[in-house]
Amino acid sequence: MRWKVVRGAEYLFRERDRRGNGKLLGRRSPETEQILAAFQEGKARSHERLAAIRKQLEEQARLNKALRLARVPCVVGRILRELDACDLLGTFTVLGTQPMYEFR
């Protein structure tokens, strides 16, 4: 979101894509300034969360490599992620050679 000048008036503008398409949300007012402030706060929080997740993921990747833990094929990973999204992961157990794929 950003301010955009249209015919001499400032409007709050929400961009939808990189080509500059978007929607005007209203003239500059205390309400639109609050909308922009809330958006910027949420964006800052999401950037902080993403940085923390990336750091944790990098640490976990180093640990997995150091412990020589195996990886599963992409298909199995996708299925397990979908089961997790449906809250069904706790009801399933992966058996067989799939969890030990490329284990050396």
N, CA, C and O atoms as CSV, one atom per row, in Angstrom:
chain,resi,resn,atom,element,x,y,z
A,1,MET,N,N,0.848,-1.171,0.000
A,1,MET,CA,C,0.000,0.000,0.000
A,1,MET,C,C,0.893,1.233,0.000
A,1,MET,O,O,1.992,1.254,0.554
A,2,ARG,N,N,0.367,2.239,-0.641
A,2,ARG,CA,C,1.107,3.493,-0.691
A,2,ARG,C,C,0.133,4.619,-1.015
A,2,ARG,O,O,-1.023,4.389,-1.371
A,3,TRP,N,N,0.638,5.845,-0.880
A,3,TRP,CA,C,-0.172,7.000,-1.255
A,3,TRP,C,C,0.037,7.270,-2.733
A,3,TRP,O,O,1.151,7.152,-3.243
A,4,LYS,N,N,-1.037,7.633,-3.418
A,4,LYS,CA,C,-0.980,7.938,-4.842
A,4,LYS,C,C,-1.734,9.243,-5.080
A,4,LYS,O,O,-2.839,9.435,-4.573
A,5,VAL,N,N,-1.124,10.133,-5.854
A,5,VAL,CA,C,-1.758,11.418,-6.154
A,5,VAL,C,C,-2.573,11.282,-7.439
A,5,VAL,O,O,-2.050,10.912,-8.490
A,6,VAL,N,N,-3.860,11.590,-7.330
A,6,VAL,CA,C,-4.772,11.558,-8.477
A,6,VAL,C,C,-5.496,12.894,-8.524
A,6,VAL,O,O,-6.237,13.239,-7.603
A,7,ARG,N,N,-5.282,13.645,-9.598
A,7,ARG,CA,C,-5.914,14.953,-9.788
A,7,ARG,C,C,-5.719,15.869,-8.583
A,7,ARG,O,O,-6.647,16.560,-8.162
A,8,GLY,N,N,-4.526,15.869,-8.043
A,8,GLY,CA,C,-4.190,16.766,-6.953
A,8,GLY,C,C,-4.571,16.284,-5.565
A,8,GLY,O,O,-4.289,16.976,-4.587
A,9,ALA,N,N,-5.195,15.137,-5.444
A,9,ALA,CA,C,-5.580,14.615,-4.130
A,9,ALA,C,C,-4.828,13.312,-3.875
A,9,ALA,O,O,-4.578,12.534,-4.797
A,10,GLU,N,N,-4.468,13.085,-2.603
A,10,GLU,CA,C,-3.767,11.856,-2.236
A,10,GLU,C,C,-4.780,10.779,-1.845
A,10,GLU,O,O,-5.709,11.017,-1.073
A,11,TYR,N,N,-4.570,9.595,-2.403
A,11,TYR,CA,C,-5.417,8.448,-2.119
A,11,TYR,C,C,-4.556,7.300,-1.628
A,11,TYR,O,O,-3.403,7.156,-2.036
A,12,LEU,N,N,-5.116,6.488,-0.756
A,12,LEU,CA,C,-4.448,5.262,-0.350
A,12,LEU,C,C,-4.672,4.243,-1.453
A,12,LEU,O,O,-5.808,4.004,-1.865
A,13,PHE,N,N,-3.585,3.639,-1.933
A,13,PHE,CA,C,-3.640,2.757,-3.091
A,13,PHE,C,C,-3.083,1.396,-2.708
A,13,PHE,O,O,-1.974,1.295,-2.183
A,14,ARG,N,N,-3.859,0.349,-2.975
A,14,ARG,CA,C,-3.414,-1.019,-2.718
A,14,ARG,C,C,-3.060,-1.653,-4.059
A,14,ARG,O,O,-3.923,-1.844,-4.916
A,15,GLU,N,N,-1.776,-1.978,-4.226
A,15,GLU,CA,C,-1.322,-2.603,-5.469
A,15,GLU,C,C,-1.627,-4.090,-5.435
A,15,GLU,O,O,-1.488,-4.742,-4.400
A,16,ARG,N,N,-2.049,-4.626,-6.593
A,16,ARG,CA,C,-2.342,-6.044,-6.712
A,16,ARG,C,C,-1.245,-6.805,-7.440
A,16,ARG,O,O,-1.061,-7.999,-7.204
A,17,ASP,N,N,-0.516,-6.134,-8.319
A,17,ASP,CA,C,0.524,-6.829,-9.075
A,17,ASP,C,C,1.662,-5.873,-9.390
A,17,ASP,O,O,1.621,-4.700,-9.021
A,18,ARG,N,N,2.678,-6.384,-10.073
A,18,ARG,CA,C,3.864,-5.591,-10.369
A,18,ARG,C,C,3.651,-4.585,-11.492
A,18,ARG,O,O,4.473,-3.690,-11.689
A,19,ARG,N,N,2.562,-4.725,-12.224
A,19,ARG,CA,C,2.289,-3.787,-13.306
A,19,ARG,C,C,1.660,-2.496,-12.806
A,19,ARG,O,O,1.442,-1.571,-13.589
A,20,GLY,N,N,1.370,-2.423,-11.536
A,20,GLY,CA,C,0.778,-1.218,-10.975
A,20,GLY,C,C,-0.735,-1.251,-10.892
A,20,GLY,O,O,-1.357,-0.248,-10.541
A,21,ASN,N,N,-1.340,-2.392,-11.209
A,21,ASN,CA,C,-2.788,-2.508,-11.075
A,21,ASN,C,C,-3.144,-2.567,-9.590
A,21,ASN,O,O,-2.414,-3.152,-8.790
A,22,GLY,N,N,-4.252,-1.968,-9.239
A,22,GLY,CA,C,-4.661,-1.980,-7.851
A,22,GLY,C,C,-5.982,-1.273,-7.652
A,22,GLY,O,O,-6.779,-1.137,-8.581
A,23,LYS,N,N,-6.205,-0.825,-6.430
A,23,LYS,CA,C,-7.481,-0.215,-6.069
A,23,LYS,C,C,-7.242,0.965,-5.142
A,23,LYS,O,O,-6.436,0.889,-4.215
A,24,LEU,N,N,-7.947,2.048,-5.399
A,24,LEU,CA,C,-7.917,3.191,-4.505
A,24,LEU,C,C,-8.837,2.903,-3.329
A,24,LEU,O,O,-9.981,2.488,-3.514
A,25,LEU,N,N,-8.332,3.125,-2.119
A,25,LEU,CA,C,-9.116,2.819,-0.924
A,25,LEU,C,C,-9.741,4.053,-0.282
A,25,LEU,O,O,-10.472,3.936,0.701
A,26,GLY,N,N,-9.464,5.217,-0.823
A,26,GLY,CA,C,-10.059,6.434,-0.284
A,26,GLY,C,C,-9.053,7.553,-0.165
A,26,GLY,O,O,-7.841,7.334,-0.180
A,27,ARG,N,N,-9.588,8.772,-0.044
A,27,ARG,CA,C,-8.711,9.940,0.125
A,27,ARG,C,C,-7.984,9.873,1.455
A,27,ARG,O,O,-8.388,9.167,2.379
A,28,ARG,N,N,-6.891,10.637,1.522
A,28,ARG,CA,C,-6.108,10.670,2.762
A,28,ARG,C,C,-6.973,11.240,3.870
A,28,ARG,O,O,-7.504,12.345,3.760
A,29,SER,N,N,-7.107,10.474,4.934
A,29,SER,CA,C,-7.900,10.863,6.098
A,29,SER,C,C,-7.339,10.097,7.289
A,29,SER,O,O,-6.496,9.218,7.109
A,30,PRO,N,N,-7.784,10.409,8.492
A,30,PRO,CA,C,-7.312,9.635,9.647
A,30,PRO,C,C,-7.616,8.148,9.527
A,30,PRO,O,O,-6.833,7.317,9.987
A,31,GLU,N,N,-8.754,7.803,8.909
A,31,GLU,CA,C,-9.112,6.393,8.749
A,31,GLU,C,C,-8.163,5.677,7.789
A,31,GLU,O,O,-7.701,4.571,8.069
A,32,THR,N,N,-7.877,6.318,6.654
A,32,THR,CA,C,-6.983,5.669,5.686
A,32,THR,C,C,-5.548,5.625,6.213
A,32,THR,O,O,-4.798,4.699,5.902
A,33,GLU,N,N,-5.170,6.622,7.005
A,33,GLU,CA,C,-3.833,6.586,7.614
A,33,GLU,C,C,-3.730,5.448,8.623
A,33,GLU,O,O,-2.677,4.824,8.747
A,34,GLN,N,N,-4.822,5.173,9.347
A,34,GLN,CA,C,-4.835,4.035,10.268
A,34,GLN,C,C,-4.751,2.718,9.499
A,34,GLN,O,O,-4.076,1.785,9.934
A,35,ILE,N,N,-5.430,2.644,8.367
A,35,ILE,CA,C,-5.364,1.434,7.540
A,35,ILE,C,C,-3.930,1.195,7.084
A,35,ILE,O,O,-3.428,0.073,7.158
A,36,LEU,N,N,-3.271,2.254,6.612
A,36,LEU,CA,C,-1.885,2.127,6.157
A,36,LEU,C,C,-0.952,1.762,7.311
A,36,LEU,O,O,-0.057,0.932,7.147
A,37,ALA,N,N,-1.156,2.378,8.477
A,37,ALA,CA,C,-0.313,2.061,9.635
A,37,ALA,C,C,-0.479,0.603,10.054
A,37,ALA,O,O,0.502,-0.074,10.359
A,38,ALA,N,N,-1.725,0.122,10.067
A,38,ALA,CA,C,-1.970,-1.283,10.429
A,38,ALA,C,C,-1.329,-2.217,9.402
A,38,ALA,O,O,-0.768,-3.249,9.768
A,39,PHE,N,N,-1.411,-1.860,8.127
A,39,PHE,CA,C,-0.785,-2.661,7.082
A,39,PHE,C,C,0.730,-2.718,7.271
A,39,PHE,O,O,1.330,-3.789,7.182
A,40,GLN,N,N,1.343,-1.569,7.533
A,40,GLN,CA,C,2.794,-1.530,7.704
A,40,GLN,C,C,3.242,-2.298,8.939
A,40,GLN,O,O,4.282,-2.955,8.913
A,41,GLU,N,N,2.468,-2.223,10.024
A,41,GLU,CA,C,2.798,-2.994,11.226
A,41,GLU,C,C,2.706,-4.489,10.952
A,41,GLU,O,O,3.579,-5.257,11.358
A,42,GLY,N,N,1.648,-4.896,10.264
A,42,GLY,CA,C,1.495,-6.310,9.921
A,42,GLY,C,C,2.605,-6.793,9.006
A,42,GLY,O,O,3.093,-7.914,9.149
A,43,LYS,N,N,3.001,-5.949,8.070
A,43,LYS,CA,C,4.091,-6.304,7.158
A,43,LYS,C,C,5.403,-6.453,7.919
A,43,LYS,O,O,6.176,-7.374,7.654
A,44,ALA,N,N,5.655,-5.552,8.860
A,44,ALA,CA,C,6.879,-5.642,9.661
A,44,ALA,C,C,6.872,-6.914,10.512
A,44,ALA,O,O,7.892,-7.593,10.625
A,45,ARG,N,N,5.713,-7.237,11.114
A,45,ARG,CA,C,5.618,-8.464,11.910
A,45,ARG,C,C,5.842,-9.701,11.048
A,45,ARG,O,O,6.504,-10.647,11.474
A,46,SER,N,N,5.294,-9.695,9.847
A,46,SER,CA,C,5.469,-10.866,8.976
A,46,SER,C,C,6.918,-11.004,8.533
A,46,SER,O,O,7.412,-12.125,8.408
A,47,HIS,N,N,7.614,-9.895,8.290
A,47,HIS,CA,C,9.033,-9.965,7.933
A,47,HIS,C,C,9.862,-10.508,9.094
A,47,HIS,O,O,10.776,-11.306,8.888
A,48,GLU,N,N,9.541,-10.076,10.314
A,48,GLU,CA,C,10.249,-10.588,11.491
A,48,GLU,C,C,10.002,-12.082,11.665
A,48,GLU,O,O,10.926,-12.838,11.964
A,49,ARG,N,N,8.758,-12.505,11.477
A,49,ARG,CA,C,8.410,-13.922,11.604
A,49,ARG,C,C,9.111,-14.749,10.537
A,49,ARG,O,O,9.617,-15.835,10.821
A,50,LEU,N,N,9.141,-14.239,9.318
A,50,LEU,CA,C,9.815,-14.947,8.239
A,50,LEU,C,C,11.305,-15.080,8.511
A,50,LEU,O,O,11.893,-16.130,8.250
A,51,ALA,N,N,11.915,-14.032,9.031
A,51,ALA,CA,C,13.342,-14.094,9.363
A,51,ALA,C,C,13.602,-15.140,10.444
A,51,ALA,O,O,14.586,-15.877,10.371
A,52,ALA,N,N,12.727,-15.207,11.442
A,52,ALA,CA,C,12.892,-16.197,12.511
A,52,ALA,C,C,12.705,-17.612,11.971
A,52,ALA,O,O,13.440,-18.524,12.349
A,53,ILE,N,N,11.727,-17.797,11.091
A,53,ILE,CA,C,11.495,-19.119,10.508
A,53,ILE,C,C,12.672,-19.535,9.636
A,53,ILE,O,O,13.106,-20.686,9.680
A,54,ARG,N,N,13.189,-18.599,8.842
A,54,ARG,CA,C,14.355,-18.919,8.003
A,54,ARG,C,C,15.556,-19.313,8.848
A,54,ARG,O,O,16.269,-20.261,8.520
A,55,LYS,N,N,15.780,-18.583,9.939
A,55,LYS,CA,C,16.897,-18.897,10.817
A,55,LYS,C,C,16.736,-20.291,11.410
A,55,LYS,O,O,17.691,-21.066,11.459
A,56,GLN,N,N,15.532,-20.605,11.856
A,56,GLN,CA,C,15.255,-21.916,12.440
A,56,GLN,C,C,15.410,-23.007,11.382
A,56,GLN,O,O,15.944,-24.077,11.674
A,57,LEU,N,N,14.958,-22.755,10.179
A,57,LEU,CA,C,15.068,-23.730,9.103
A,57,LEU,C,C,16.531,-23.985,8.729
A,57,LEU,O,O,16.927,-25.129,8.508
A,58,GLU,N,N,17.324,-22.927,8.658
A,58,GLU,CA,C,18.746,-23.084,8.360
A,58,GLU,C,C,19.444,-23.891,9.452
A,58,GLU,O,O,20.278,-24.747,9.159
A,59,GLU,N,N,19.103,-23.620,10.700
A,59,GLU,CA,C,19.690,-24.360,11.814
A,59,GLU,C,C,19.292,-25.835,11.751
A,59,GLU,O,O,20.119,-26.721,11.966
A,60,GLN,N,N,18.021,-26.086,11.454
A,60,GLN,CA,C,17.551,-27.462,11.355
A,60,GLN,C,C,18.216,-28.186,10.195
A,60,GLN,O,O,18.556,-29.364,10.309
A,61,ALA,N,N,18.403,-27.486,9.074
A,61,ALA,CA,C,19.058,-28.099,7.913
A,61,ALA,C,C,20.503,-28.481,8.254
A,61,ALA,O,O,20.967,-29.557,7.876
A,62,ARG,N,N,21.202,-27.610,8.958
A,62,ARG,CA,C,22.585,-27.918,9.360
A,62,ARG,C,C,22.618,-29.122,10.292
A,62,ARG,O,O,23.483,-29.990,10.168
A,63,LEU,N,N,21.670,-29.169,11.228
A,63,LEU,CA,C,21.607,-30.284,12.165
A,63,LEU,C,C,21.321,-31.590,11.426
A,63,LEU,O,O,21.969,-32.604,11.683
A,64,ASN,N,N,20.348,-31.567,10.505
A,64,ASN,CA,C,20.024,-32.773,9.734
A,64,ASN,C,C,21.221,-33.246,8.922
A,64,ASN,O,O,21.468,-34.447,8.815
A,65,LYS,N,N,21.951,-32.319,8.358
A,65,LYS,CA,C,23.132,-32.694,7.569
A,65,LYS,C,C,24.211,-33.275,8.471
A,65,LYS,O,O,24.847,-34.268,8.121
A,66,ALA,N,N,24.417,-32.662,9.628
A,66,ALA,CA,C,25.452,-33.139,10.551
A,66,ALA,C,C,25.116,-34.526,11.092
A,66,ALA,O,O,26.008,-35.352,11.284
A,67,LEU,N,N,23.833,-34.780,11.338
A,67,LEU,CA,C,23.417,-36.076,11.861
A,67,LEU,C,C,23.182,-37.103,10.754
A,67,LEU,O,O,22.859,-38.261,11.019
A,68,ARG,N,N,23.348,-36.658,9.521
A,68,ARG,CA,C,23.155,-37.510,8.344
A,68,ARG,C,C,21.765,-38.147,8.331
A,68,ARG,O,O,21.596,-39.338,8.070
A,69,LEU,N,N,20.785,-37.302,8.624
A,69,LEU,CA,C,19.401,-37.777,8.605
A,69,LEU,C,C,18.925,-37.896,7.163
A,69,LEU,O,O,19.338,-37.128,6.294
A,70,ALA,N,N,18.063,-38.856,6.924
A,70,ALA,CA,C,17.579,-39.122,5.575
A,70,ALA,C,C,16.472,-38.151,5.193
A,70,ALA,O,O,15.862,-37.493,6.036
A,71,ARG,N,N,16.240,-38.090,3.896
A,71,ARG,CA,C,15.142,-37.291,3.366
A,71,ARG,C,C,14.167,-38.223,2.667
A,71,ARG,O,O,14.527,-39.316,2.231
A,72,VAL,N,N,12.931,-37.770,2.570
A,72,VAL,CA,C,11.931,-38.571,1.874
A,72,VAL,C,C,11.699,-37.970,0.493
A,72,VAL,O,O,12.000,-36.796,0.277
A,73,PRO,N,N,11.173,-38.747,-0.438
A,73,PRO,CA,C,10.877,-38.219,-1.763
A,73,PRO,C,C,9.836,-37.100,-1.702
A,73,PRO,O,O,9.062,-37.017,-0.748
A,74,CYS,N,N,9.822,-36.261,-2.702
A,74,CYS,CA,C,8.898,-35.132,-2.748
A,74,CYS,C,C,7.445,-35.570,-2.666
A,74,CYS,O,O,6.639,-34.913,-2.008
A,75,VAL,N,N,7.103,-36.664,-3.320
A,75,VAL,CA,C,5.716,-37.140,-3.319
A,75,VAL,C,C,5.269,-37.465,-1.895
A,75,VAL,O,O,4.173,-37.085,-1.483
A,76,VAL,N,N,6.105,-38.154,-1.159
A,76,VAL,CA,C,5.759,-38.513,0.215
A,76,VAL,C,C,5.650,-37.250,1.068
A,76,VAL,O,O,4.744,-37.129,1.893
A,77,GLY,N,N,6.570,-36.316,0.869
A,77,GLY,CA,C,6.514,-35.060,1.615
A,77,GLY,C,C,5.241,-34.285,1.346
A,77,GLY,O,O,4.632,-33.746,2.270
A,78,ARG,N,N,4.830,-34.225,0.069
A,78,ARG,CA,C,3.587,-33.529,-0.280
A,78,ARG,C,C,2.378,-34.187,0.371
A,78,ARG,O,O,1.487,-33.505,0.877
A,79,ILE,N,N,2.355,-35.500,0.355
A,79,ILE,CA,C,1.234,-36.219,0.971
A,79,ILE,C,C,1.191,-35.956,2.475
A,79,ILE,O,O,0.124,-35.701,3.032
A,80,LEU,N,N,2.346,-36.018,3.129
A,80,LEU,CA,C,2.385,-35.775,4.573
A,80,LEU,C,C,2.000,-34.342,4.915
A,80,LEU,O,O,1.330,-34.114,5.923
A,81,ARG,N,N,2.409,-33.364,4.095
A,81,ARG,CA,C,2.021,-31.971,4.337
A,81,ARG,C,C,0.515,-31.794,4.171
A,81,ARG,O,O,-0.115,-31.061,4.934
A,82,GLU,N,N,-0.064,-32.466,3.174
A,82,GLU,CA,C,-1.508,-32.376,2.962
A,82,GLU,C,C,-2.265,-33.016,4.134
A,82,GLU,O,O,-3.280,-32.487,4.584
A,83,LEU,N,N,-1.767,-34.150,4.619
A,83,LEU,CA,C,-2.387,-34.775,5.788
A,83,LEU,C,C,-2.298,-33.864,7.002
A,83,LEU,O,O,-3.241,-33.778,7.789
A,84,ASP,N,N,-1.166,-33.184,7.155
A,84,ASP,CA,C,-0.990,-32.258,8.267
A,84,ASP,C,C,-1.952,-31.079,8.144
A,84,ASP,O,O,-2.525,-30.638,9.140
A,85,ALA,N,N,-2.133,-30.570,6.926
A,85,ALA,CA,C,-3.053,-29.456,6.715
A,85,ALA,C,C,-4.489,-29.839,7.059
A,85,ALA,O,O,-5.276,-28.992,7.481
A,86,CYS,N,N,-4.832,-31.122,6.879
A,86,CYS,CA,C,-6.183,-31.613,7.200
A,86,CYS,C,C,-6.275,-32.137,8.633
A,86,CYS,O,O,-7.296,-32.712,9.010
A,87,ASP,N,N,-5.245,-31.951,9.422
A,87,ASP,CA,C,-5.176,-32.437,10.811
A,87,ASP,C,C,-5.354,-33.953,10.903
A,87,ASP,O,O,-5.955,-34.459,11.851
A,88,LEU,N,N,-4.834,-34.661,9.924
A,88,LEU,CA,C,-4.914,-36.123,9.917
A,88,LEU,C,C,-3.557,-36.779,10.138
A,88,LEU,O,O,-3.464,-38.005,10.183
A,89,LEU,N,N,-2.515,-35.985,10.276
A,89,LEU,CA,C,-1.165,-36.540,10.361
A,89,LEU,C,C,-0.988,-37.409,11.599
A,89,LEU,O,O,-0.264,-38.404,11.555
A,90,GLY,N,N,-1.635,-37.049,12.696
A,90,GLY,CA,C,-1.511,-37.824,13.922
A,90,GLY,C,C,-2.147,-39.201,13.850
A,90,GLY,O,O,-1.856,-40.064,14.678
A,91,THR,N,N,-3.011,-39.415,12.870
A,91,THR,CA,C,-3.689,-40.706,12.749
A,91,THR,C,C,-2.973,-41.658,11.807
A,91,THR,O,O,-3.400,-42.801,11.644
A,92,PHE,N,N,-1.883,-41.204,11.180
A,92,PHE,CA,C,-1.145,-42.030,10.233
A,92,PHE,C,C,0.272,-42.276,10.722
A,92,PHE,O,O,0.851,-41.444,11.421
A,93,THR,N,N,0.817,-43.406,10.355
A,93,THR,CA,C,2.212,-43.732,10.630
A,93,THR,C,C,2.851,-44.154,9.317
A,93,THR,O,O,2.308,-44.988,8.593
A,94,VAL,N,N,4.003,-43.576,9.015
A,94,VAL,CA,C,4.711,-43.928,7.791
A,94,VAL,C,C,5.600,-45.120,8.098
A,94,VAL,O,O,6.460,-45.059,8.976
A,95,LEU,N,N,5.382,-46.208,7.363
A,95,LEU,CA,C,6.143,-47.436,7.556
A,95,LEU,C,C,6.878,-47.795,6.268
A,95,LEU,O,O,6.569,-47.286,5.191
A,96,GLY,N,N,7.833,-48.664,6.405
A,96,GLY,CA,C,8.511,-49.177,5.220
A,96,GLY,C,C,9.788,-48.421,4.914
A,96,GLY,O,O,10.402,-47.816,5.793
A,97,THR,N,N,10.174,-48.470,3.652
A,97,THR,CA,C,11.457,-47.895,3.253
A,97,THR,C,C,11.375,-46.400,2.996
A,97,THR,O,O,12.412,-45.743,2.908
A,98,GLN,N,N,10.177,-45.840,2.874
A,98,GLN,CA,C,10.068,-44.426,2.528
A,98,GLN,C,C,10.758,-43.500,3.536
A,98,GLN,O,O,11.434,-42.564,3.109
A,99,PRO,N,N,10.621,-43.712,4.851
A,99,PRO,CA,C,11.283,-42.793,5.770
A,99,PRO,C,C,12.801,-42.924,5.748
A,99,PRO,O,O,13.504,-42.035,6.229
A,100,MET,N,N,13.315,-44.024,5.197
A,100,MET,CA,C,14.763,-44.218,5.163
A,100,MET,C,C,15.314,-44.042,3.752
A,100,MET,O,O,16.369,-44.580,3.415
A,101,TYR,N,N,14.592,-43.285,2.937
A,101,TYR,CA,C,15.019,-43.052,1.567
A,101,TYR,C,C,16.405,-42.396,1.546
A,101,TYR,O,O,16.633,-41.406,2.241
A,102,GLU,N,N,17.296,-42.926,0.781
A,102,GLU,CA,C,18.681,-42.478,0.647
A,102,GLU,C,C,19.454,-42.481,1.945
A,102,GLU,O,O,20.402,-41.712,2.107
A,103,PHE,N,N,19.066,-43.325,2.861
A,103,PHE,CA,C,19.791,-43.434,4.124
A,103,PHE,C,C,21.093,-44.168,3.892
A,103,PHE,O,O,21.102,-45.245,3.296
A,104,ARG,N,N,22.170,-43.611,4.346
A,104,ARG,CA,C,23.488,-44.217,4.144
A,104,ARG,C,C,24.206,-44.362,5.452
A,104,ARG,O,O,25.334,-44.854,5.486
